[in-house]
Amino acid sequence: MSAASVMVSTSSSQDERRGPIPTAALQSILVKPIPFVAAKSILVRNHYLHSMPGGTQLAFGVLQGNRLLGAITFGSGPAHAYRLVQGANPEDCMTLSRLWLSDELPSNSESRVISIALRALKKHTKTKFIVSYADPGQGHLGTIYQATGWIYTGLSEAMPMFDLGDGRVRHSRSLSHTLGSHSIKYLEEQGIEVRVVPQTRKHRYIYFLDPSLKTQLTVNPQPYPKKETK
C-alpha cells in the first residue's frame, strides 16, 4: 500500500458535512498524501520522538496555503495489534503512528485532520480498524482520540525502545527495517552499540472503520482516562 493508492480527493473528504460546520480557519487546512521524505523531515524535526517509524505505509501532510505545517502517518504497529479483534488478519489493522501539528494551526485542527485521514482510509483502502497509543510518560492521555470517538481499551504491554548511541529512541520495528534485525545480540556482533530504553505502558485506543466489527473486540472497552486532580 502506498500514498498513491490513497490519492484522495481530500477536498471532497474535507467538504463532507458531518456534524458542526468547521470554522473558516479549519476549512483552510488541506490534508493530502505527501512523499515519505517530506513527512520524515518534519516529524524528525518536530515530533517528540524525533523519528519516522519503521513500517510506515501512508503519510499525509497538513497544509495551509503552500506551507507544510504538520503530518500524520499510518503503518504497521505492534505485531499482534490485529488480535484485538476476533477473526481479524494483520492486513485489517493499521496503526496511527505519528501526528504532529504546528501551533500555528487553529484550535481543533487535530480532530479535523484525524477525521479527514480516517475517512480517506475508509474510502480508499481495505483497512477495517485503526489502533493508536498515547504515552502517559509524556503526560498524554489520548484526549484527541476521546474527542474523535475512539474506544479506549486500557494500557498496552510495555515495549522497550532502543538507542543506537545518538540519543534517538527507536521501536524494534524501526531497527528491523533499517538494520535487518532487532536482535541486540546480532546488532552487537555487527559492532553496533545498542542501549535498551525501558518504556511505560501506553494508553491504547481503537477506531473502527468497519463498525460491524465492534462486537468482535476481544478486550472490554474501558472509561476514558482523565487527568488526575489534586
Helices and strands as residue ranges (DSSP letters): G 3-6, H 10-15, H 24-27, E 29-33, H 36-46, E 56-64, E 67-75, G 81-84, G 90-92, E 93-101, H 109-124, E 129-134, G 136-138, H 143-147, E 151-155, E 161-163, E 169-170, H 172-179, H 184-189, E 195-197, E 203-208, G 211-216
